[in-house]
Amino acid sequence: MKIIPVACLEDNYAYLIVDESTKSAAAVDPVEPEKVLAAAAEVGVRIDCVLTTHHHWDHAGGNEKMAQSVPGIKVYGGSLDNVKGCTDQVENGTELSLGKDIEILCLHTPCHTKGHISYYVTSKEEEDPAVFTGDTLFIAGCGRFFEGTAEQMYQSLCVTLGSLPKPTQVYCGHEYTVKNLKFILTVEPDNEKVKQKLEWAQKQREANQPTIPSTIGEEFETNTFMRVDLPEIQAKFGAKSPVEALREVRKTKDNWKG
């Protein structure tokens, strides 16, 4: 399995997931189809389907053009999300396959939008799995609660995504890592792992390199939004439960000027 990030718009990521034995690929959130098709041509693969994480324009806005460019392509999107250009709706637990070696499990991760889907990808080769989290889980952050509640985001982040194997590679929808880690340091100023990761992320960006992927394991060490089960995080926000802590962390981030 090969994963190719394609930088789009100002700070978005689209991705190509490639089954190397058949040269079959899936495009995740191809908001700028020309760029994604060019990336596919460069490595000699054909795009068989589109995986849409959610209905926002900067993720689903390229679907219709993609369908025009690749006649007969399947465009997947969450059944609750009214995704532009969607040909095949998916639910939590829907299983898809790509080429010969790749399996894709659709995970309903609502809150940012009510039908948001994350795609968990495994390969028959002994490789680490990957998850494409759109705007639910960012590196050191999470999406705004546009269409859902703290309860839903807790379930999506800490339960659904949090129960994936720790080495799972996290590919998110935006390059927000440096800003997110700076915020995390205001909440967890003594977290050495956060300091190290921020230093690394700043160097990556200075070199014009991406900060993806992270891993689920790393997120549990450096992403306060996924650390709300810890009593010390709850205490910091005067919260009596993980959900209450998550609500407070999000509120604090929403008002943070950075």
C-alpha positions in Angstrom: 0.0 0.0 0.0 1.3 3.4 -1.0 -0.2 6.7 0.3 0.5 9.9 -1.7 -0.5 13.2 -0.1 -1.6 15.9 -2.6 -1.5 19.5 -1.2 -4.7 21.4 -2.2 -6.1 24.9 -1.8 -4.4 26.8 1.0 -3.8 24.0 3.6 -5.9 21.0 2.6 -4.7 17.5 1.8 -6.2 15.1 -0.7 -4.7 11.6 -0.8 -4.1 8.8 -3.2 -4.3 5.3 -1.7 -2.5 2.9 -4.1 -2.8 -0.9 -4.4 0.6 -1.5 -5.8 0.0 -4.9 -7.3 -2.9 -3.7 -9.5 -2.1 0.0 -9.8 -5.6 0.7 -8.6 -6.1 3.9 -6.5 -8.7 5.6 -4.3 -8.7 9.4 -4.1 -9.6 10.9 -0.7 -11.3 14.3 -0.8 -9.9 15.3 -4.2 -11.0 19.0 -4.0 -8.6 19.9 -6.9 -9.1 17.0 -9.3 -6.4 18.2 -11.8 -3.7 18.0 -9.1 -4.9 14.6 -7.9 -5.1 13.2 -11.5 -1.7 14.6 -12.2 -0.3 12.9 -9.1 -1.9 9.6 -10.2 -0.5 9.9 -13.8 3.0 10.6 -12.3 3.1 7.3 -10.5 1.2 5.4 -13.3 -2.0 4.5 -11.4 -5.7 4.7 -12.2 -8.2 6.2 -9.8 -11.1 3.8 -9.3 -13.1 5.6 -6.6 -13.4 8.7 -4.5 -13.6 8.5 -0.7 -15.3 11.6 0.7 -14.9 12.3 4.4 -17.7 15.0 4.6 -19.8 17.4 2.7 -17.9 20.7 3.2 -16.8 22.3 -0.1 -13.1 22.1 0.6 -13.4 18.3 0.8 -16.3 17.3 -1.6 -16.1 20.2 -4.0 -14.1 18.3 -6.6 -16.3 15.3 -6.8 -18.4 16.2 -9.8 -15.4 17.3 -11.8 -13.6 14.1 -10.8 -16.6 12.1 -12.1 -16.5 14.0 -15.4 -12.8 13.2 -15.8 -13.1 9.5 -14.9 -16.4 8.2 -16.3 -18.0 5.5 -14.2 -16.0 6.3 -11.1 -17.6 5.5 -7.8 -17.9 8.4 -5.4 -18.4 7.3 -1.8 -19.8 9.5 1.0 -21.6 9.2 4.3 -25.3 8.4 4.1 -26.2 11.3 6.5 -24.0 13.9 4.9 -25.5 14.9 1.5 -22.2 14.7 -0.2 -21.9 16.5 -3.6 -21.5 14.0 -6.5 -22.0 11.0 -4.3 -22.9 7.8 -6.2 -22.7 5.3 -3.4 -23.6 6.1 0.2 -21.7 4.4 3.1 -22.6 3.8 6.7 -20.6 2.9 9.8 -19.2 -0.5 9.2 -19.5 -0.5 5.3 -16.6 -2.5 3.9 -14.9 -1.6 0.5 -12.0 -3.1 -1.2 -9.4 -1.6 -3.5 -7.4 -3.6 -6.0 -6.2 -7.0 -4.7 -4.6 -6.2 -1.3 -6.5 -3.3 0.3 -9.6 -3.3 2.5 -11.3 -0.1 3.6 -13.6 0.1 6.6 -16.0 3.1 6.9 -16.2 4.6 10.4 -19.0 7.0 11.2 -17.2 9.8 13.1 -19.8 12.5 13.5 -19.7 16.0 15.2 -17.9 18.3 12.7 -20.6 17.2 10.3 -23.4 14.7 11.2 -22.5 12.2 8.6 -18.6 12.5 8.7 -16.9 9.3 7.7 -13.3 8.3 8.5 -11.8 5.5 6.3 -9.7 2.8 8.0 -7.4 1.2 5.5 -5.6 -2.1 5.9 -3.4 -4.1 3.5 -2.7 -7.8 3.1 1.0 -6.9 3.2 2.2 -6.7 6.7 2.1 -2.9 6.8 0.8 -0.5 9.5 -2.8 0.4 8.8 -3.9 4.0 8.0 -6.9 6.1 8.8 -8.1 9.1 6.8 -9.8 11.3 9.4 -10.9 14.4 7.3 -11.8 17.1 9.8 -12.6 14.9 12.8 -9.1 14.2 14.1 -6.2 16.5 13.2 -2.6 16.1 14.3 -2.8 17.6 17.8 -6.4 18.8 17.3 -9.9 18.0 16.3 -12.6 19.7 14.1 -15.0 22.3 15.3 -18.3 21.0 16.6 -20.3 22.4 13.7 -23.1 19.8 13.5 -22.7 17.8 16.7 -22.0 17.7 20.4 -19.0 17.1 22.7 -20.5 13.6 23.4 -20.3 12.8 19.7 -16.8 14.1 19.3 -15.7 12.1 22.4 -17.2 9.0 20.9 -15.6 9.7 17.5 -12.1 10.6 18.7 -11.5 8.7 21.9 -13.7 5.6 21.3 -14.0 5.0 17.5 -10.6 6.3 16.4 -9.0 5.8 19.8 -9.6 2.0 19.7 -7.7 1.6 16.4 -4.2 0.0 16.7 -1.7 2.5 18.2 0.6 2.3 15.1 -2.3 3.3 12.7 -1.0 6.1 10.5 -3.2 9.2 10.8 -3.8 11.2 7.6 -6.0 14.3 8.3 -7.7 16.9 6.1 -5.6 20.0 6.8 -2.0 21.1 7.6 -2.8 22.7 11.0 -0.1 20.9 13.1 2.1 23.8 14.1 -0.7 26.0 15.2 -2.4 23.0 17.0 0.7 22.1 18.9 1.2 25.7 20.0 -2.3 25.7 21.5 -1.7 22.3 23.2 1.4 23.8 24.9 -0.8 26.5 26.5 -2.9 23.7 28.0 0.0 21.2 28.8 3.1 23.4 29.2 5.1 20.6 30.7 4.4 17.9 28.1 7.9 17.1 26.7 6.4 15.1 23.8 4.5 18.1 22.6 7.6 20.4 22.8 9.6 17.8 20.7 6.8 17.4 18.2 6.3 21.2 17.8 10.1 21.6 17.1 10.0 18.8 14.5 6.8 20.2 12.9 8.2 23.7 12.6 11.3 22.3 10.9 9.1 20.2 8.5 7.1 23.3 7.5 10.3 25.5 7.1 11.5 22.8 4.6 8.0 22.9 3.0 7.4 19.3 4.0 4.1 17.9 5.4 3.6 17.0 9.0 1.4 14.0 8.2 1.1 11.2 9.1 0.9 11.0 12.8 -0.1 7.8 14.6 -3.0 7.1 17.0 -0.4 6.3 19.6 1.3 9.7 19.2 -2.1 11.5 19.3 -2.7 9.9 22.8 0.6 11.5 23.9 0.3 14.9 22.3 -3.3 15.7 21.5 -5.2 17.1 24.5 -8.5 16.4 22.8 -7.7 12.7 22.9 -6.3 12.9 26.5 -9.5 14.0 28.2 -9.8 10.7 30.0 -6.8 11.7 32.2 -7.7 13.1 35.6 -5.0 15.8 35.3 -6.6 17.2 32.1 -10.1 17.1 33.6 -8.8 18.9 36.7 -7.2 21.6 34.6 -10.6 22.5 33.2 -12.5 21.9 36.4 -14.4 19.1 34.6 -16.1 16.1 36.2 -16.0 13.9 33.1 -14.0 13.3 29.8 -16.9 14.8 27.8 -17.1 17.9 29.9 -13.3 18.3 29.6 -13.5 17.9 25.8 -16.2 20.5 25.6 -14.1 23.0 27.6 -10.9 22.3 25.6 -12.8 23.0 22.4 -14.3 26.1 23.8 -10.9 27.3 24.9 -9.4 26.6 21.4 -12.3 28.3 19.7 -11.5 31.5 21.6 -7.7 31.2 21.4 -6.1 33.8 19.2 -2.7 32.0 18.8 
